[in-house]
Amino acid sequence: MKNSHFITSVTLLLLTIATIFGIASRGMPVVIHKNLDQFPEELMNMVAREIPMSQRIVDELRSDVYIFRKYVPKLRSTENFSRESSPTGVHSAPITLYIGYYGTAKGGRTPHNPYACFPSSGWGVVKTNTVIVRPEGYTKPVQLNYLLVQQGDVFKTVLHWYQSAGNKVLKSGLDQNIQRFISRVLYNRNDGAFIRVTVDMNSKKIGAGEKLTTKFAKKVLTLLHQYWPEEK
């Protein structure tokens, strides 16, 4: 019995070493086509405007490719940008989309954590939950993280998730780490992305804001794999 346990342990150790050397010998893939910057600028009868991001934030996030946009209804697309961000209601509320992609060389993982970043920016967490959505093209429902945060009279409904291999949706960083390891062993890549959809509103529009955030997130999930960056 002891010999069989010893043989099993040695076998597992040798397999682990062989796997590590096998991965190392294949070299590190690099991003050859960004693609993400081609993500549609018109969705759900809304048009996108790029949101400037300071170099300090860009350096902190360390993504290979990112998009940071505010989608506004077409009827309001010619209005002043500062007026669009006013949370007076949800029927005309803008939607903020952030997608940060991390290639294999950067471990496919973002340092961004909404549960820490919102409070550190002065937003109080009112509610956390999960939301089940059924995007087109997915064989199974997917689970997204939900946040409701507040600063003064302004509320934000937030849906965020990790994504790997183009169309694998992962609720937590732990899930992403497991998927990254499997992809690295089988396909020599462990890239991934962090996606966040946000809508601003007042306290009377939270329910409508949740529906709008969910609808937009489903659309992003349906499309994102078509614009997933390529590595080689």
Backbone bond lengths (Angstrom), bond angles and torsions (degrees), N, CA, C in turn:
res aa  C-N    CA-C-N  psi(-1)  N-CA   C-N-CA  omega(-1)  CA-C   N-CA-C  phi
1 M - - - 1.459 - - 1.522 110.73 -
2 K 1.337 116.54 -45.28 1.461 120.17 -179.89 1.512 110.32 -63.61
3 N 1.356 116.59 -39.88 1.463 119.99 179.72 1.529 111.25 -62.82
4 S 1.337 117.31 -40.03 1.463 120.46 -179.18 1.531 110.78 -65.89
5 H 1.355 116.76 -38.55 1.463 120.04 176.79 1.524 110.95 -64.91
6 F 1.335 115.60 -39.72 1.463 120.34 179.64 1.522 110.37 -64.96
7 I 1.336 116.57 -44.08 1.467 120.91 -179.34 1.529 110.67 -64.00
8 T 1.343 115.58 -40.99 1.466 119.50 178.37 1.520 111.26 -62.66
9 S 1.331 117.08 -43.43 1.460 121.59 -179.71 1.516 111.51 -63.73
10 V 1.340 116.24 -44.06 1.465 120.89 179.45 1.530 110.43 -64.01
11 T 1.335 116.14 -41.45 1.469 120.51 179.54 1.521 111.51 -61.75
12 L 1.338 116.51 -44.96 1.463 120.64 178.29 1.521 111.63 -63.22
13 L 1.336 116.42 -39.72 1.456 120.63 178.40 1.520 111.14 -63.03
14 L 1.342 115.93 -44.80 1.468 120.11 179.74 1.523 111.39 -64.48
15 L 1.338 116.23 -39.98 1.465 119.56 178.03 1.526 111.17 -63.75
16 T 1.339 116.52 -40.00 1.466 120.92 178.43 1.517 110.79 -63.34
17 I 1.333 116.25 -45.58 1.471 120.34 179.01 1.523 110.57 -62.08
18 A 1.336 116.23 -43.23 1.466 120.58 -179.69 1.531 110.66 -63.07
19 T 1.342 116.35 -39.06 1.455 120.51 179.22 1.522 110.89 -64.50
20 I 1.334 116.47 -45.19 1.463 120.91 -179.91 1.523 111.27 -61.71
21 F 1.333 116.68 -45.66 1.465 119.79 179.23 1.524 110.99 -66.60
22 G 1.341 116.54 -36.24 1.462 120.25 179.23 1.506 111.80 -63.72
23 I 1.338 116.49 -42.59 1.462 120.95 178.34 1.524 110.57 -64.95
24 A 1.333 116.30 -44.78 1.466 120.79 -177.95 1.524 111.47 -63.35
25 S 1.341 116.91 -36.39 1.460 120.26 -175.85 1.516 113.17 -71.94
26 R 1.339 117.14 -17.82 1.463 119.89 -176.80 1.522 112.26 -83.51
27 G 1.310 118.08 -11.73 1.456 120.43 -179.83 1.521 111.99 82.06
28 M 1.315 115.87 165.54 1.456 121.80 -176.42 1.524 110.32 -96.83
29 P 1.337 118.24 119.36 1.469 119.91 177.48 1.521 111.28 -67.62
30 V 1.325 115.42 152.34 1.465 120.94 179.39 1.525 108.72 -125.89
31 V 1.326 116.19 158.08 1.453 121.81 179.22 1.526 109.35 -72.56
32 I 1.340 116.75 122.75 1.470 120.46 -179.54 1.531 112.14 -109.23
33 H 1.319 117.25 -24.85 1.466 121.06 176.02 1.530 108.51 -136.73
34 K 1.324 116.62 120.53 1.463 120.23 -175.96 1.529 111.93 -70.25
35 N 1.318 117.81 -46.90 1.473 123.98 176.09 1.527 114.00 61.86
36 L 1.317 118.00 -41.34 1.452 121.58 -173.69 1.525 112.32 -59.06
37 D 1.338 116.42 -31.43 1.462 118.79 -179.70 1.529 112.17 -69.77
38 Q 1.356 116.24 -8.02 1.455 120.78 176.44 1.528 112.54 -93.90
39 F 1.333 116.42 3.42 1.460 120.37 178.62 1.530 109.01 -55.81
40 P 1.343 117.75 136.79 1.474 120.66 -172.05 1.525 114.29 -52.29
41 E 1.317 114.60 136.36 1.465 121.09 177.62 1.519 111.61 -91.64
42 E 1.338 116.54 -5.13 1.455 120.79 175.34 1.525 108.84 -123.90
43 L 1.330 116.77 120.30 1.459 123.16 179.45 1.524 108.71 -141.59
44 M 1.325 116.10 138.64 1.467 121.17 173.96 1.532 111.95 49.87
45 N 1.339 115.50 42.93 1.469 121.90 179.95 1.529 111.96 60.81
46 M 1.326 114.91 30.51 1.462 121.49 176.74 1.522 108.36 -124.14
47 V 1.321 116.31 154.55 1.453 121.49 179.99 1.527 109.13 -121.87
48 A 1.330 116.00 143.94 1.464 121.15 -173.13 1.528 112.01 -91.80
49 R 1.323 113.56 147.54 1.459 121.65 169.01 1.524 107.38 -127.76
50 E 1.309 115.97 132.80 1.457 120.12 179.98 1.532 109.66 -68.95
51 I 1.329 115.97 138.16 1.460 121.57 176.76 1.527 108.33 -101.42
52 P 1.323 118.30 121.39 1.474 120.06 178.95 1.535 110.48 -62.33
53 M 1.319 115.30 142.79 1.459 121.00 177.84 1.525 108.38 -125.71
54 S 1.305 116.86 131.43 1.459 120.12 -177.83 1.530 110.31 -64.63
55 Q 1.315 115.24 152.45 1.463 119.69 -179.39 1.523 111.30 -61.79
56 R 1.327 117.14 -32.14 1.463 120.69 178.85 1.535 110.94 -61.36
57 I 1.340 116.10 -43.81 1.461 120.37 179.22 1.522 110.38 -68.22
58 V 1.333 116.32 -41.37 1.469 120.45 178.35 1.523 110.26 -58.15
59 D 1.339 116.04 -43.43 1.461 120.61 -179.78 1.529 111.51 -67.10
60 E 1.320 116.75 -35.30 1.464 119.81 179.36 1.525 111.83 -69.36
61 L 1.325 116.70 -40.37 1.463 120.49 -177.41 1.528 112.38 -75.41
62 R 1.332 116.89 -32.98 1.470 122.20 172.16 1.528 114.24 59.67
63 S 1.298 118.58 29.35 1.462 120.27 179.92 1.526 110.36 -77.26
64 D 1.331 115.91 154.46 1.464 120.53 174.80 1.529 110.47 -77.07
65 V 1.314 115.78 -39.18 1.456 122.34 179.48 1.525 107.24 -142.36
66 Y 1.327 117.04 141.62 1.460 118.25 174.82 1.515 109.85 -149.13
67 I 1.338 115.27 156.57 1.451 121.07 166.76 1.526 106.98 -129.53
68 F 1.315 115.57 139.53 1.456 122.72 179.71 1.517 106.19 -137.16
69 R 1.340 116.03 104.45 1.451 120.98 -170.47 1.523 112.16 -133.90
70 K 1.314 113.55 155.59 1.462 121.10 169.62 1.520 107.46 -115.82
71 Y 1.332 116.37 118.67 1.461 121.61 178.06 1.523 108.41 -93.60
72 V 1.335 115.90 124.89 1.462 120.81 -178.25 1.530 108.62 -123.39
73 P 1.340 117.24 150.30 1.473 120.02 176.33 1.518 111.52 -55.13
74 K 1.316 117.02 141.58 1.460 121.09 -175.87 1.518 112.52 -57.07
75 L 1.312 117.74 -34.34 1.464 120.74 -179.60 1.512 111.88 -64.77
76 R 1.362 116.00 -21.91 1.467 119.30 -178.34 1.521 111.85 -105.27
77 S 1.322 117.42 0.53 1.462 120.27 -172.64 1.515 113.40 -64.67
78 T 1.349 116.92 -18.54 1.468 119.10 179.23 1.514 111.86 -95.75
79 E 1.346 117.20 -1.49 1.453 119.67 -179.54 1.522 111.41 -80.64
80 N 1.310 114.68 169.97 1.463 120.63 179.99 1.514 110.94 -62.89
81 F 1.330 118.10 134.39 1.462 123.01 -175.08 1.525 112.01 -60.08
82 S 1.330 117.39 -38.33 1.460 119.36 -178.29 1.521 111.37 -67.01
83 R 1.334 117.85 -30.66 1.459 120.53 178.59 1.526 110.82 -72.01
84 E 1.321 118.02 -29.69 1.458 121.57 -178.89 1.513 111.62 -66.50
85 S 1.313 117.76 -26.93 1.449 120.33 -175.98 1.532 112.43 -87.23
86 S 1.327 117.22 2.51 1.454 120.41 179.90 1.524 110.47 -78.30
87 P 1.350 118.70 120.72 1.456 121.58 -173.70 1.524 112.91 -81.84
88 T 1.320 117.46 61.96 1.457 120.49 -177.47 1.518 112.32 -82.30
89 G 1.308 117.33 -20.46 1.455 121.41 -179.55 1.499 109.93 -173.22
90 V 1.351 116.02 -179.77 1.458 118.72 -175.15 1.518 112.35 -108.86
91 H 1.346 117.82 -25.87 1.463 119.10 -177.96 1.530 110.95 -59.27
92 S 1.316 117.20 -30.95 1.458 121.29 179.36 1.518 111.47 -116.83
93 A 1.323 116.80 18.10 1.466 120.32 -175.43 1.521 111.60 -72.01
94 P 1.311 117.35 136.97 1.456 120.44 173.66 1.530 110.90 -73.27
95 I 1.317 115.88 155.69 1.466 122.40 179.04 1.520 108.21 -118.89
96 T 1.317 116.35 128.23 1.464 120.64 179.37 1.519 109.57 -98.07
97 L 1.327 116.00 130.63 1.465 122.16 179.57 1.515 110.18 -122.19
98 Y 1.313 116.02 126.49 1.465 121.16 171.81 1.522 108.39 -123.21
99 I 1.334 116.54 129.63 1.464 122.74 172.57 1.523 107.51 -130.20
100 G 1.302 117.15 119.16 1.458 121.96 176.86 1.515 109.76 -115.71
101 Y 1.317 116.10 119.70 1.475 121.80 -177.51 1.516 110.38 -103.02
102 Y 1.332 115.76 135.43 1.461 122.18 -179.09 1.519 109.07 -124.23
103 G 1.336 115.98 117.32 1.453 120.45 -179.10 1.521 112.20 -72.54
104 T 1.318 114.98 174.78 1.463 121.45 -178.19 1.519 111.94 -57.41
105 A 1.334 117.06 -39.15 1.469 120.65 -178.51 1.526 112.00 -61.88
106 K 1.330 116.86 -25.75 1.466 120.61 178.82 1.531 111.90 -101.67
107 G 1.304 115.83 12.50 1.465 119.89 175.24 1.505 114.80 81.00
108 G 1.336 118.55 3.32 1.454 121.50 176.49 1.507 115.50 64.27
109 R 1.318 117.39 16.96 1.474 119.44 -171.43 1.522 110.86 -134.40
110 T 1.314 116.39 137.66 1.456 122.29 179.00 1.528 111.31 -91.09
111 P 1.339 117.64 147.34 1.463 120.00 172.86 1.523 111.95 -81.10
112 H 1.325 116.88 -5.06 1.461 121.73 -176.12 1.528 110.99 -72.34
113 N 1.312 116.23 131.69 1.464 122.26 177.96 1.525 108.35 -133.38
114 P 1.333 118.44 105.16 1.469 120.74 -176.52 1.520 113.59 -57.63
115 Y 1.331 117.29 -31.48 1.464 120.41 -177.94 1.531 111.74 -67.89
116 A 1.325 115.94 -19.46 1.461 120.82 176.37 1.531 111.33 -104.22
117 C 1.336 116.22 -36.45 1.463 120.17 -173.73 1.525 112.90 -69.33
118 F 1.327 117.83 -40.37 1.465 119.05 179.87 1.529 111.70 -64.59
119 P 1.346 119.13 -50.07 1.478 118.64 177.96 1.522 113.18 -59.72
120 S 1.333 116.68 -36.58 1.464 118.97 -179.44 1.519 112.03 -69.98
121 S 1.347 116.36 -16.78 1.459 121.20 177.71 1.526 112.34 -99.32
122 G 1.328 116.42 9.50 1.458 120.15 175.90 1.517 115.46 94.19
123 W 1.338 117.84 8.88 1.452 121.82 178.54 1.524 109.98 -98.19
124 G 1.328 116.68 131.32 1.456 121.04 177.30 1.518 110.60 -89.93
125 V 1.318 116.74 135.62 1.463 121.23 179.08 1.524 108.44 -81.47
126 V 1.336 115.97 116.73 1.465 122.00 -179.04 1.526 111.01 -91.24
127 K 1.335 116.08 -37.16 1.462 119.89 -174.10 1.523 110.00 -156.29
128 T 1.317 116.68 142.26 1.466 122.21 171.30 1.523 107.97 -127.95
129 N 1.304 115.67 146.95 1.458 119.70 -177.86 1.525 108.38 -165.96
130 T 1.306 116.81 -174.64 1.462 121.83 171.50 1.521 108.41 -125.88
131 V 1.322 115.73 152.70 1.463 122.55 -178.96 1.527 108.44 -126.90
132 I 1.314 116.49 132.91 1.459 121.82 176.75 1.521 108.93 -96.57
133 V 1.334 117.00 126.22 1.469 121.27 177.79 1.520 109.06 -126.64
134 R 1.320 115.11 158.48 1.465 121.60 -179.02 1.526 109.19 -127.20
135 P 1.327 117.18 80.68 1.470 120.49 -177.48 1.528 111.42 -70.12
136 E 1.308 116.05 154.68 1.454 121.42 175.30 1.532 109.35 -63.40
137 G 1.318 115.97 139.09 1.459 120.89 177.32 1.516 114.54 89.65
138 Y 1.318 118.36 -6.67 1.461 122.19 178.55 1.530 109.24 -100.46
139 T 1.308 116.43 134.25 1.469 120.30 -178.44 1.524 112.07 -78.24
140 K 1.336 116.48 -21.38 1.455 120.71 -179.72 1.521 110.29 -130.27
141 P 1.337 117.88 154.04 1.468 120.56 173.35 1.527 110.12 -62.85
142 V 1.311 116.87 152.82 1.460 120.96 178.50 1.528 109.25 -121.37
143 Q 1.303 115.02 152.54 1.464 121.73 -175.79 1.524 110.01 -109.65
144 L 1.328 116.06 126.60 1.459 122.56 -179.78 1.522 110.25 -115.10
145 N 1.325 116.09 156.33 1.461 121.36 178.15 1.523 110.13 -87.87
146 Y 1.325 115.99 135.68 1.460 121.53 -179.23 1.528 110.75 -116.96
147 L 1.326 115.00 137.15 1.460 122.51 176.37 1.529 109.21 -132.50
148 L 1.324 116.10 138.22 1.455 121.40 167.76 1.520 106.34 -118.75
149 V 1.332 116.22 120.24 1.459 120.43 -178.03 1.522 109.29 -123.71
150 Q 1.326 115.85 158.75 1.462 121.23 -175.37 1.525 110.88 -139.83
151 Q 1.318 114.66 140.79 1.464 121.67 171.73 1.523 106.80 -140.39
152 G 1.337 116.04 105.27 1.455 119.46 -174.58 1.517 110.83 66.59
153 D 1.343 116.40 -126.35 1.462 121.60 179.93 1.534 112.77 -91.95
154 V 1.317 116.61 -0.06 1.459 121.19 -176.23 1.529 110.14 -100.00
155 F 1.333 115.61 133.88 1.464 122.36 176.44 1.523 109.10 -117.18
156 K 1.313 115.67 152.41 1.462 121.98 173.28 1.525 108.52 -126.97
157 T 1.332 116.60 130.37 1.453 120.17 166.84 1.527 106.66 -97.24
158 V 1.310 115.64 131.25 1.466 121.39 -172.50 1.530 109.91 -129.97
159 L 1.316 116.78 130.40 1.464 122.41 168.18 1.517 107.44 -117.46
160 H 1.320 116.67 132.25 1.469 119.65 179.38 1.521 109.99 -144.30
161 W 1.322 114.58 153.09 1.462 120.19 -179.13 1.521 110.06 -162.48
162 Y 1.335 115.25 166.29 1.454 122.53 172.81 1.524 107.79 -102.32
163 Q 1.322 115.72 149.75 1.458 119.63 178.70 1.526 109.03 -138.21
164 S 1.333 115.54 142.28 1.459 121.01 -177.62 1.517 109.08 -139.38
165 A 1.331 115.54 155.22 1.469 121.63 177.45 1.528 111.90 54.69
166 G 1.311 116.47 30.31 1.452 120.21 175.82 1.511 114.48 84.34
167 N 1.346 117.64 -52.42 1.462 119.03 -174.36 1.523 114.11 -132.57
168 K 1.320 118.29 18.72 1.460 121.05 175.86 1.528 108.58 -98.26
169 V 1.318 115.78 114.01 1.460 121.42 -176.65 1.518 109.21 -94.93
170 L 1.326 116.08 129.98 1.455 122.04 -174.24 1.518 109.01 -127.91
171 K 1.329 115.21 128.94 1.464 120.31 -173.76 1.522 112.63 -74.18
172 S 1.338 117.12 -36.92 1.465 120.45 -173.47 1.517 111.55 -125.98
173 G 1.335 115.09 165.77 1.454 120.74 176.31 1.518 112.11 -64.49
174 L 1.350 117.12 -32.39 1.465 120.32 177.82 1.520 110.69 -64.09
175 D 1.347 116.07 -44.85 1.461 119.61 176.95 1.522 110.60 -59.00
176 Q 1.317 115.53 -39.30 1.458 119.57 -179.25 1.521 111.13 -66.62
177 N 1.325 117.36 -39.89 1.463 120.39 179.08 1.530 111.47 -60.84
178 I 1.331 116.59 -41.68 1.464 120.83 178.99 1.525 110.34 -64.13
179 Q 1.343 116.33 -46.45 1.462 120.13 -179.98 1.523 111.25 -64.47
180 R 1.324 117.39 -37.72 1.458 121.03 178.98 1.511 111.02 -63.22
181 F 1.342 117.47 -41.51 1.465 120.74 179.70 1.526 110.63 -63.30
182 I 1.329 116.27 -44.45 1.464 120.37 -179.89 1.526 110.31 -62.45
183 S 1.337 116.37 -44.84 1.468 120.11 -179.58 1.526 111.87 -65.22
184 R 1.325 116.31 -35.96 1.476 119.86 179.92 1.513 110.51 -66.27
185 V 1.329 117.08 -40.83 1.462 121.18 -179.58 1.528 110.97 -70.03
186 L 1.331 116.64 -46.82 1.461 120.54 -173.40 1.523 113.52 -83.21
187 Y 1.337 117.46 -36.57 1.465 120.22 -171.55 1.530 113.64 -123.90
188 N 1.324 117.78 3.62 1.463 123.31 -179.25 1.524 111.67 57.96
189 R 1.326 117.31 39.22 1.458 121.12 173.44 1.525 108.34 -154.02
190 N 1.318 115.62 144.17 1.463 119.68 175.90 1.533 110.01 -140.33
191 D 1.340 114.54 42.35 1.458 119.32 179.96 1.525 110.39 -74.71
192 G 1.319 115.63 162.05 1.461 120.49 -179.34 1.510 111.05 -164.60
193 A 1.325 115.26 174.94 1.458 120.24 -178.49 1.521 110.24 -143.32
194 F 1.323 114.44 152.80 1.464 122.06 171.74 1.512 107.21 -111.33
195 I 1.341 116.58 130.42 1.464 121.81 -177.24 1.520 109.13 -124.07
196 R 1.342 115.89 136.40 1.466 120.99 178.80 1.522 109.78 -138.85
197 V 1.330 115.67 130.35 1.471 122.78 177.22 1.522 107.60 -118.84
198 T 1.342 117.09 129.72 1.459 121.25 -173.93 1.522 111.13 -135.26
199 V 1.337 115.75 138.78 1.466 121.77 174.19 1.527 108.62 -128.90
200 D 1.351 116.83 132.83 1.462 122.58 176.33 1.522 110.10 -93.11
201 M 1.335 116.62 146.99 1.460 120.53 178.95 1.518 110.10 -164.21
202 N 1.346 116.03 177.77 1.450 120.64 171.99 1.527 109.04 -98.75
203 S 1.321 116.82 177.02 1.464 120.87 -172.44 1.520 113.85 -63.71
204 K 1.335 117.69 -24.80 1.455 121.06 -177.76 1.531 112.69 -80.86
205 K 1.335 116.67 -11.25 1.462 120.42 -173.52 1.529 112.91 -113.55
206 I 1.328 117.30 14.76 1.470 119.65 -175.24 1.529 111.66 -60.96
207 G 1.323 117.10 -45.81 1.461 120.23 179.76 1.520 112.31 -58.70
208 A 1.337 116.30 -45.86 1.457 120.56 178.15 1.521 110.92 -65.78
209 G 1.334 116.41 -35.86 1.463 120.18 178.28 1.517 111.76 -64.22
210 E 1.326 116.64 -39.65 1.466 120.77 177.68 1.527 111.04 -61.68
211 K 1.330 116.31 -42.87 1.473 120.11 179.97 1.524 111.18 -64.85
212 L 1.338 116.20 -41.90 1.462 120.23 -179.78 1.529 110.91 -66.22
213 T 1.318 116.78 -43.08 1.471 121.28 178.84 1.522 110.38 -60.76
214 T 1.326 116.98 -44.61 1.459 121.69 -179.34 1.524 111.31 -65.14
215 K 1.319 116.88 -43.23 1.468 120.47 179.95 1.520 111.26 -61.81
216 F 1.321 116.22 -42.49 1.465 119.98 -179.31 1.525 110.74 -69.44
217 A 1.334 117.35 -40.54 1.470 120.96 178.78 1.524 110.68 -60.55
218 K 1.327 117.44 -40.22 1.464 120.86 177.65 1.520 111.04 -60.93
219 K 1.325 116.21 -39.07 1.474 119.91 179.01 1.525 110.58 -66.70
220 V 1.330 116.91 -41.34 1.468 120.62 177.52 1.528 110.42 -61.15
221 L 1.319 116.79 -44.96 1.467 121.10 179.58 1.525 111.03 -60.75
222 T 1.313 117.03 -39.43 1.463 120.96 -179.32 1.523 111.69 -64.33
223 L 1.333 116.95 -34.02 1.465 120.93 -172.55 1.526 115.10 -98.12
224 L 1.324 118.21 -28.59 1.462 120.89 -165.17 1.523 114.03 -57.91
225 H 1.321 117.92 -39.38 1.476 119.18 -176.49 1.525 111.75 -61.98
226 Q 1.345 117.28 -23.86 1.466 119.90 179.01 1.520 112.22 -72.84
227 Y 1.335 117.15 -17.96 1.467 122.10 -177.08 1.521 111.42 -118.42
228 W 1.323 116.02 21.18 1.473 120.91 -179.22 1.531 109.70 -69.22
229 P 1.326 118.94 131.95 1.471 121.14 179.11 1.526 112.32 -59.14
230 E 1.333 115.29 151.87 1.464 121.61 -179.30 1.527 109.73 -103.94
231 E 1.329 115.16 140.16 1.464 121.68 176.11 1.521 109.86 -119.69
232 K 1.319 114.00 154.11 1.465 118.85 176.89 1.528 109.48 -150.91
